[in-house]
Each structure stands twice: as structure tokens, then as C-alpha cells.
Amino acid sequence: LQVVESGGGLVQPGGSLRLSCATSARTFSNYEMGWYRQPPGKDREERELVASIMGRGGGTGYADSVKGRFTVNLDTAKNALYLQMNNLTPEDTAIYYCRFETTTTQVVSWGRGTQVVVSS
């Protein structure tokens, strides 16, 4: 499965960004999808889950640090996952990764990430 993130960049505190994750998947009911982030100086193993969404049912979940500010959604017509990020703070600075995992076989696919820098 191919997964490609885009939409990162430099934004001022209080600003917004919308991250996109294009995928070669054509059906989504067997996937659990998520956005993770890796802050500067942290290792791959320290990536934190920011937001998740189930392909079957559409249930979502968010880290406490982003609740009320970030929104994850799936557009099956465009085969894309999105993360709308509002009211950004410097603590949101990180590389953001898209992750797909099959719910039946636990096969995981990661993208290469997109950099988000929140700074004045």
C-alpha cells in the first residue's frame, strides 16, 4: 500500500494547516488509519498518535493535546485522509505521518511524513 503525505509547512502560532494523505487503497472498511507525529529530537519509536479513524464505521479518536483543535476525516471518493489542524502552537511542531493498518492482518503502511513548523 502506498501512502503519501503533503500539506506541511511553516505557520504562525494560532494558524491552521490541512494535511493530506493520498493512498493507493480503494476500499477502506478493513483499515484503521491514523496521523502520528514525531517531534524534533524524538526517535521513530516515540511517535505519538494524534488522531485516528476507523474505515468501518468512521469512529475517530484524538490525543488529549489536540482535542478540539484537530479534525481527521476520510474522503473515500478521493482516496485520501486529511488532518485539519487549527489554533496551532509551537508544541505542534513535528513531522506528521500517515499510517494505515489492516484490521484483520495488522499489516502496517507508513508514509514518509510531512514537516510542520509552528513559529513566529
N, CA and C of each residue as an Amber inpcrd file, in Angstrom:
protein
   360
   0.8330000  -1.1820000   0.0000000   0.0000000   0.0000000   0.0000000
   0.8770000   1.2450000   0.0000000   0.5530000   2.1810000  -0.9010000
   1.3000000   3.4380000  -0.9630000   0.5600000   4.5120000  -0.1830000
   1.3390000   5.2740000   0.5750000   0.7800000   6.3270000   1.4140000
   1.7010000   7.5390000   1.2950000   1.1690000   8.6900000   0.8960000
   1.9850000   9.8750000   0.6690000   1.3430000  11.0900000   1.3320000
   2.0790000  11.6890000   2.2640000   1.5840000  12.8750000   2.9550000
   1.9930000  14.1570000   2.2190000   1.2070000  15.1960000   2.4290000
   1.5290000  16.5250000   1.9100000   0.7960000  17.5640000   2.7400000
   1.1560000  18.8210000   2.5330000   0.4430000  19.9050000   3.1830000
   1.1560000  20.5480000   4.3470000   2.3100000  20.0250000   4.7210000
   3.0420000  20.6340000   5.8180000   3.6570000  21.9600000   5.4090000
   4.2270000  22.6520000   6.4040000   4.8530000  23.9260000   6.1240000
   5.0940000  24.7150000   7.3830000   5.4390000  25.9730000   7.1910000
   5.6790000  26.8930000   8.3050000   4.4250000  27.7330000   8.5260000
   3.9790000  27.7960000   9.7720000   2.7790000  28.5510000  10.0970000
   2.9880000  29.2650000  11.4290000   2.3640000  30.3930000  11.5890000
   2.4790000  31.1420000  12.8350000   1.5670000  30.5490000  13.9000000
   1.9370000  30.7360000  15.1510000   1.0370000  30.2870000  16.2310000
  -0.3630000  30.8450000  16.0430000  -1.3470000  29.9830000  16.2770000
  -2.7330000  30.3740000  16.0600000  -3.2360000  30.0850000  14.6590000
  -2.3330000  29.7360000  13.7680000  -2.7100000  29.4700000  12.3950000
  -3.2500000  28.0690000  12.1810000  -3.5380000  27.7620000  10.9270000
  -4.1170000  26.4770000  10.5480000  -3.3680000  25.8640000   9.3770000
  -3.4230000  24.5550000   9.3210000  -2.9090000  23.7890000   8.1910000
  -3.8220000  22.6000000   7.9710000  -3.8660000  22.1500000   6.7360000
  -4.5960000  20.9280000   6.4120000  -3.6290000  19.9520000   5.7620000
  -3.4020000  18.8460000   6.4290000  -2.5370000  17.8080000   5.8920000
  -3.3690000  16.8260000   5.0860000  -2.7550000  16.3280000   4.0190000
  -3.4070000  15.3410000   3.1710000  -2.5720000  14.0650000   3.1310000
  -3.2560000  12.9590000   2.9650000  -2.5860000  11.6590000   2.8470000
  -3.2330000  10.9230000   1.6810000  -2.5330000  10.8830000   0.5630000
  -3.0160000  10.1550000  -0.6020000  -2.6240000   8.6900000  -0.4730000
  -3.5260000   7.8100000  -0.8790000  -3.2550000   6.3780000  -0.7260000
  -3.6980000   5.6130000  -1.9500000  -3.0540000   4.4680000  -2.1680000
  -3.4320000   3.5960000  -3.2700000  -4.6050000   2.6890000  -2.8750000
  -5.0260000   2.7400000  -1.6210000  -6.1850000   1.9540000  -1.1850000
  -7.4340000   2.4240000  -1.9260000  -8.3150000   1.4830000  -2.2370000
  -9.5610000   1.8150000  -2.9240000 -10.7770000   1.4640000  -2.0910000
 -10.5710000   0.6000000  -1.1150000 -11.6280000   0.3260000  -0.1330000
 -11.0190000   0.5170000   1.2450000 -11.8300000   0.9530000   2.2010000
 -11.2710000   1.3840000   3.4710000 -11.8770000   0.6820000   4.6750000
 -12.8210000  -0.1970000   4.4530000 -13.5190000  -0.8070000   5.5890000
 -12.6110000  -1.7060000   6.4190000 -11.5160000  -2.1680000   5.8520000
 -10.6120000  -3.0680000   6.5720000  -9.3950000  -2.3590000   7.1600000
  -9.4370000  -1.0290000   7.1940000  -8.2870000  -0.2850000   7.6940000
  -8.6350000   0.5190000   8.9370000  -7.6280000   0.6060000   9.7940000
  -7.6090000   1.6300000  10.8180000  -6.5390000   2.6220000  10.3910000
  -6.8820000   3.8890000  10.3390000  -5.9930000   4.9100000   9.8070000
  -5.6820000   5.9380000  10.8730000  -4.4810000   6.4690000  10.7970000
  -4.1210000   7.4300000  11.8240000  -3.0820000   8.4190000  11.3750000
  -3.0450000   9.5260000  12.0660000  -1.9950000  10.5230000  11.9220000
  -1.1270000  10.4640000  13.1900000   0.1620000  10.3290000  12.9740000
   1.1280000  10.3250000  14.0570000   2.0630000  11.5060000  13.8550000
   2.7640000  11.8800000  14.9350000   3.7700000  12.9180000  14.7800000
   5.0220000  12.5800000  15.5830000   6.1250000  13.0600000  15.0510000
   7.4240000  12.8310000  15.6690000   8.0650000  14.1930000  15.8890000
   8.0600000  14.6680000  17.1340000   8.6320000  15.9870000  17.4170000
  10.1400000  15.9990000  17.2150000  10.7260000  17.1770000  17.0890000
  12.1820000  17.2810000  16.9210000  12.9200000  16.6220000  18.0810000
  13.9550000  15.8770000  17.7470000  14.7640000  15.2300000  18.7670000
  14.2080000  13.9110000  19.2650000  13.0370000  13.5270000  18.8250000
  12.4500000  12.2560000  19.2360000  12.7330000  11.1790000  18.1980000
  12.8120000   9.9450000  18.6810000  13.0640000   8.8230000  17.7760000
  11.7720000   8.3230000  17.1550000  11.9260000   7.4810000  16.1500000
  10.7780000   6.8790000  15.4730000   9.8610000   6.1730000  16.4690000
  10.4950000   5.5080000  17.4410000   9.7140000   4.7520000  18.4220000
   8.8860000   5.6700000  19.3280000   9.2010000   6.9780000  19.3190000
   8.4880000   7.9200000  20.1720000   7.3990000   8.6850000  19.4310000
   7.0810000   8.2380000  18.2510000   5.9760000   8.8780000  17.5340000
   4.7180000   8.7430000  18.3610000   3.9320000   9.8050000  18.3680000
   2.6970000   9.7680000  19.1330000   1.5000000   9.8210000  18.2020000
   0.4810000   9.0900000  18.5900000  -0.7610000   9.0940000  17.8360000
  -1.4970000  10.3990000  18.0940000  -1.8210000  11.0830000  17.0210000
  -2.5200000  12.3590000  17.1140000  -4.0140000  12.1740000  16.9090000
  -4.3650000  11.4280000  15.8580000  -5.7790000  11.2310000  15.5310000
  -5.9210000   9.9300000  14.7740000  -7.0460000   9.2570000  14.9610000
  -7.2930000   8.0040000  14.2700000  -8.7300000   7.9590000  13.7750000
  -8.9360000   7.1160000  12.7740000 -10.2840000   6.9370000  12.2320000
 -10.4020000   5.5150000  11.7150000 -11.5380000   4.9000000  11.9820000
 -11.7930000   3.5430000  11.5230000 -12.4670000   3.5930000  10.1570000
 -11.9750000   2.7560000   9.2430000 -12.5940000   2.7090000   7.9290000
 -14.0170000   2.1750000   7.9840000 -14.2620000   1.2490000   8.9020000
 -15.6190000   0.7150000   9.0840000 -16.2630000   1.4680000  10.2400000
 -17.2550000   2.2200000   9.9280000 -17.9710000   2.9510000  10.9650000
 -17.5530000   4.3920000  11.1250000 -16.3140000   4.6990000  10.7720000
 -15.8660000   6.0870000  10.8220000 -15.5800000   6.6350000  12.2030000
 -15.4890000   5.7670000  13.2050000 -15.1990000   6.2560000  14.5440000
 -13.8360000   6.9260000  14.6140000 -13.7410000   8.0100000  15.3590000
 -12.5000000   8.7720000  15.4510000 -12.0070000   8.8530000  16.8900000
 -10.7260000   9.1230000  17.0160000 -10.1210000   9.3210000  18.3270000
  -9.0250000  10.3570000  18.2310000  -8.7890000  11.0730000  19.3340000
  -7.7950000  12.1430000  19.3280000  -6.9700000  12.1210000  20.6060000
  -5.7080000  12.5320000  20.4610000  -4.8860000  12.7460000  21.6420000
  -5.4600000  13.9370000  22.4120000  -5.3200000  13.9000000  23.7160000
  -5.8460000  14.9870000  24.5390000  -5.2730000  16.3430000  24.1300000
  -4.0320000  16.3390000  23.7000000  -3.3460000  17.5910000  23.3670000
  -3.9110000  18.2830000  22.1370000  -4.6920000  17.5550000  21.3300000
  -5.2060000  18.1510000  20.0960000  -6.7270000  18.1910000  20.0430000
  -7.3860000  17.6270000  21.0320000  -8.8520000  17.6110000  21.0270000
  -9.4000000  19.0270000  20.9420000 -10.3670000  19.1840000  20.0610000
 -10.9620000  20.4990000  19.8700000 -10.2300000  21.3780000  18.8810000
  -9.0410000  20.9660000  18.4850000  -8.2500000  21.7500000  17.5300000
  -8.0310000  21.0130000  16.2120000  -7.8750000  19.7000000  16.2740000
  -7.6000000  18.8940000  15.0840000  -8.8280000  18.0700000  14.7280000
  -9.0010000  17.8430000  13.4260000 -10.0860000  17.0040000  12.9390000
  -9.5630000  16.0910000  11.8420000  -9.8290000  14.8030000  11.9900000
  -9.4320000  13.8300000  10.9800000 -10.6580000  13.4240000  10.1830000
 -10.4930000  13.3000000   8.8780000 -11.5920000  12.8020000   8.0610000
 -11.0690000  12.0480000   6.8560000 -11.9070000  11.1720000   6.3560000
 -11.5790000  10.3160000   5.2190000 -12.4970000  10.6500000   4.0640000
 -11.9210000  10.8850000   2.9090000 -12.6970000  11.1190000   1.6930000
 -12.4960000   9.9160000   0.7880000 -13.4610000   9.0030000   0.7970000
 -13.3040000   7.7760000   0.0210000 -13.3730000   8.0300000  -1.4820000
 -14.0350000   9.0850000  -1.8790000 -14.1090000   9.4170000  -3.3100000
 -12.7530000   9.8480000  -3.8430000 -11.9500000  10.4740000  -2.9780000
 -10.6250000  10.9470000  -3.3830000  -9.5120000  10.0250000  -2.9040000
  -9.8780000   8.9360000  -2.2170000  -8.8750000   8.0010000  -1.6710000
  -7.8430000   8.7400000  -0.8340000  -8.3320000   9.5860000   0.0500000
  -7.4250000  10.4350000   0.8200000  -7.9050000  10.6090000   2.2470000
  -6.9210000  10.7370000   3.1160000  -7.1380000  11.0110000   4.5290000
  -6.6420000  12.4190000   4.8020000  -7.3510000  13.1380000   5.6630000
  -6.9830000  14.5230000   5.9350000  -6.8560000  14.7610000   7.4330000
  -6.0620000  15.7790000   7.7700000  -5.9840000  16.2370000   9.1530000
  -6.0510000  17.7560000   9.1280000  -7.1720000  18.2930000   9.5750000
  -7.3280000  19.7330000   9.6930000  -6.8030000  20.1520000  11.0520000
  -5.8440000  21.0610000  11.0690000  -5.2050000  21.4890000  12.3050000
  -5.4450000  22.9840000  12.4900000  -6.1160000  23.3450000  13.5620000
  -6.4220000  24.7470000  13.8600000  -5.7570000  25.1590000  15.1640000
  -5.6220000  26.4690000  15.3240000  -5.0660000  27.0330000  16.5460000
  -3.7390000  26.3500000  16.9130000  -2.8650000  26.2930000  15.9490000
  -1.5860000  25.6010000  16.1370000  -0.6940000  26.3340000  17.1360000
   0.0850000  25.5570000  17.8590000   1.0450000  26.0880000  18.8320000
   2.4320000  25.5460000  18.4960000   3.4830000  26.1610000  19.0270000
   4.8310000  25.6430000  18.7630000   4.9960000  24.1850000  19.1770000
   4.2140000  23.7360000  20.1530000   4.3040000  22.3340000  20.5900000
   3.7840000  21.3560000  19.5310000   3.1150000  21.8660000  18.5280000
   2.6380000  21.0150000  17.4400000   3.7110000  20.8060000  16.3700000
   4.8410000  21.4630000  16.5100000   5.9310000  21.2900000  15.5530000
   6.4190000  19.8510000  15.5610000   6.4200000  19.2300000  14.3760000
   6.7960000  17.8140000  14.2660000   6.7410000  17.3990000  12.8080000
   7.2260000  16.2130000  12.5620000   6.9730000  15.5550000  11.2790000
   5.7050000  14.7370000  11.4690000   4.7500000  14.9310000  10.5930000
   3.4650000  14.2460000  10.6940000   3.4170000  13.1060000   9.6850000
   3.0250000  11.9460000  10.1800000   2.9870000  10.7280000   9.3680000
   1.5760000  10.1730000   9.2970000   1.2780000   9.6230000   8.1640000
   0.0240000   8.9190000   7.9390000   0.3110000   7.4200000   8.0650000
  -0.5790000   6.7060000   8.7240000  -0.3920000   5.2750000   8.9600000
  -1.6800000   4.5350000   8.6750000  -1.5460000   3.4620000   7.9040000
  -2.6690000   2.5740000   7.6140000  -2.3580000   1.2070000   8.1970000
  -3.3190000   0.5950000   8.8540000  -3.1470000  -0.7510000   9.3690000
  -4.3790000  -1.5630000   9.0420000  -4.1610000  -2.7450000   8.4660000
  -5.3040000  -3.6080000   8.1890000  -5.8010000  -4.1970000   9.5040000
  -7.0880000  -4.1960000   9.6850000  -7.6520000  -4.6520000  10.9560000
  -7.6120000  -6.1620000  11.1060000  -7.5180000  -6.8920000  10.0000000
  -7.5400000  -8.3550000  10.0740000  -6.1480000  -8.9690000  10.1580000
  -5.1910000  -8.3930000   9.4550000  -3.8440000  -8.9860000   9.3990000
  -2.7770000  -8.0990000  10.0230000  -3.1570000  -6.9130000  10.4870000
  -2.2330000  -5.9820000  11.1480000  -1.0200000  -5.6270000  10.2940000
  -1.2230000  -5.5460000   8.9880000  -0.1600000  -5.0710000   8.1100000
  -0.1620000  -3.5420000   8.1590000   1.0050000  -2.9650000   8.3970000
   1.1200000  -1.5240000   8.6000000   1.8670000  -0.8750000   7.4400000
   1.3420000   0.2630000   6.9990000   1.9920000   1.0570000   5.9600000
   2.1290000   2.4870000   6.4720000   3.3360000   3.0210000   6.3450000
   3.6240000   4.4020000   6.7450000   3.9920000   5.2270000   5.5280000
   3.6740000   6.5020000   5.5950000   4.1960000   7.4320000   4.6160000
   5.5580000   7.9440000   5.0640000   6.1270000   8.8590000   4.2750000
   7.4410000   9.4130000   4.6120000   7.3440000  10.6620000   5.4740000
   6.1550000  11.1550000   5.6540000   5.9570000  12.2760000   6.5510000
   5.9610000  13.6290000   5.8610000   5.3800000  14.5930000   6.5520000
   5.3930000  15.9770000   6.0940000   5.6920000  16.8600000   7.3000000
   6.5960000  17.8250000   7.1070000   7.0930000  18.6430000   8.2040000
   6.1460000  19.7960000   8.5040000   5.8380000  19.9630000   9.7760000
   5.0410000  21.1050000  10.2360000   5.8730000  21.8810000  11.2500000
   6.0400000  23.1640000  10.9940000   6.7680000  24.0280000  11.9180000
   5.8610000  25.1870000  12.3100000   5.6540000  25.3290000  13.5950000
   4.8190000  26.4150000  14.1060000   5.7380000  27.3910000  14.8370000
   5.9050000  28.5570000  14.2460000   6.8510000  29.5240000  14.7950000
   6.4980000  30.9140000  14.3130000   6.7830000  31.9000000  15.1620000
   6.5780000  33.2790000  14.7570000   7.8670000  33.8670000  14.2000000
